[in-house]
Amino acid sequence: MTRRVPDLSVYLVTDRLLSRGRELVDVVLAAVRGGATLVQLRDKDAPARETLALGRALLERLRPLGVPLIVNDRVDLALALGADGVHVGQGDLPPEVARRLLGPDALVGLSITGAEDLPTLDPAVVDYAGVGPIFPTGSKPDATPALGLEELGRLRRLLPVPVVAIGGISAANAAAVIAAGADGVSVVSAICSADDCEVAASALARAVQEGRARRGSR
Amino acid sequence: MTRRVPDLSVYLVTDRLLSRGRELVDVVLAAVRGGATLVQLRDKDAPARETLALGRALLERLRPLGVPLIVNDRVDLALALGADGVHVGQGDLPPEVARRLLGPDALVGLSITGAEDLPTLDPAVVDYAGVGPIFPTGSKPDATPALGLEELGRLRRLLPVPVVAIGGISAANAAAVIAAGADGVSVVSAICSADDCEVAASALARAVQEGRARRGSR
């Protein structure tokens, strides 16, 4: 595999409803100023045409900053946008289909909700795993049970690709999540719902660094 | 434009919830035996992976019968399936995007909910219009107000592509819909919820013929 996996350290998943009425572009740009390293466009309940417009606005601002934008679930939106890739869940289009439609250079991520999902991840197809939920979360009502840090560490050792942890992660627990083995933390409400999205992203970035230092010192 | 628009006479839109627990493949095949001429796969609430599996099962059965299968909204599903095209609504990916992603041979349909949508239809891009709702309908809770037969006739004269009428159409009113100018009738519950889907499709096909005869005799 020749694809370079981008920096997953602070991986922002957008959520219009959790953004407290603010423009999502503003939320995302503030997060990037604070240290978000990758943005996933997720807007499940919006019409595709609105998400397309939002994605175009985001790409225009993120490209010059070198921050990748990937699209949740909808490979057609990723194609239409010329986005950097997609993230698919276990019920979405299979990663093999996404890879075939997007080509070899796209980033393809796959959600892993527990050990039973491990066989679904082919490292020749999938670039990184989104493992979670690590903690109970309010931003995904249909989420599977929380895995906890120990299971995250176990899954990380079994997975042949980088892992971004998701689900209930905040600046308060991000260092522990990274110390447990995650390569990055993925957040929705910890940034989208924060009073100051830049400050929130910055706190997460610091926590990720702290977690890496902890891991390095063991 | 060199694309040949297929027979739109009895255009079935699938709906798992309205199919009374029956297998959708069985519903569709019965409808085709009765005279359905085109099938649109619509399964808004199902995970994409399930719809992909359903689409594969449908294509396998419909291809040998020469009945086109098109996909509602999701261009990526159409691409993954190798389906015959897509139908997009005004809030879905724009038809221009669908055309670009699917190529020149795919069928691209666009929903027209009133005169205000007419400028959105470029006949170099869109193969047919789905005009409706003609009558009040229960199978699309977010539908716009019913247009009625007179407005259908007016829109038909203004539209540069064939028109399939949708919304509250049954065997009891299909002839009047065709007589008002539609090239075909699109139904959901009139077939999916019928006691006998084959009989229901057959009654619709007869009504379409009757409507054409009425129009021809004017």
Interface residues (C-beta under 8 A of the other chain):
Chain A: P47 A48 R49 E50 L52 D73 R74 V75 D76 L77 L79 A80 Q90 G91 D92 L93 P94 V97 R100 L101
Chain B: P47 A48 R49 E50 L52 D73 R74 V75 D76 L77 L79 A80 G89 Q90 G91 D92 L93 P94 V97 R100 L101
